[in-house]
């Protein structure tokens, strides 16, 4: 009992067991013989056992106290980290709110004089009130107008990216034909591709059903990707557009060019806001670095996946995948001999099925 109760104080263990052991030895030495020798050895050995046991208990107590102190230290660090995280989140929310307010205010303040600049430069460029006495003025008007359009495009891109990052971009979903959107965008950029001597080919699977998506967003996604592909493809190169089914039943858009490509270590930089790779910095027609982040954000808002594959001197391929939930089921083929009521009921049931699917 003395060894167990005083195990946390080794000196007390020795002080309690030492006199008992000494008393046993002194008492037994007067009657030490072959019968009492084993009992004496057992009694002394028991005291040694209790000393060893108290040491074990002492080391266990020390380890338990050490673990308890480490646990309390970890809890204190976690609480401090949580407090720092909450403070950082609060500051980030305040900074995001301030950024949104600033962009909303500045967009209005910048667009008001910018519209006047674009309007007056358009009048001067077109010489509506008579030709310029100096031909250089017309060239200056063209430069002012193109610079104003570039600035307006940059403002719109910054606002779009800000709304996407803040989660305030509202999708106006409707029935959209991805193949038609791609075809329209290809026609819009046909002159630019011809001017740069870039061949644009497309491969669209026939009879693709419509998708439930924001048409303006899908058009912006296609225009941004196709513009980048044409811009970074050298003269004589080619751009391939593919639209079709995915293995899971969704639809995909793939745009592949034969440009210089992007090094693997620069892909995260290209996908970040205002990020530009080394190839883009060498290009005289470099953009603001907002096109791909906007595309990635818009695709994620639709629940899709955005993938960029690139190899240096082999070109770049970007793939946009819309999930199967976005695909509207095609109406079943109707029997011409069926009654009018049953035909209407079949069409109604099929339409209501894909509407429920899109809503889910």
Secondary structure as UniProt FT lines:
FT   HELIX           2..5
FT   TURN            6..8
FT   HELIX           10..29
FT   TURN            30..31
FT   HELIX           34..126
FT   TURN            127..129
FT   HELIX           135..166
FT   STRAND          173..176
FT   HELIX           178..188
FT   HELIX           190..195
FT   TURN            196..197
FT   STRAND          199..204
FT   TURN            206..207
FT   STRAND          211..214
FT   HELIX           215..231
FT   TURN            235..236
FT   STRAND          238..245
FT   TURN            247..248
FT   STRAND          251..257
FT   HELIX           264..266
FT   HELIX           267..270
FT   TURN            273..274
FT   HELIX           278..282
FT   TURN            284..285
FT   HELIX           291..301
FT   TURN            302..303
FT   STRAND          305..311
FT   TURN            312..314
FT   STRAND          315..322
FT   HELIX           324..326
FT   TURN            336..337
FT   HELIX           340..359
//
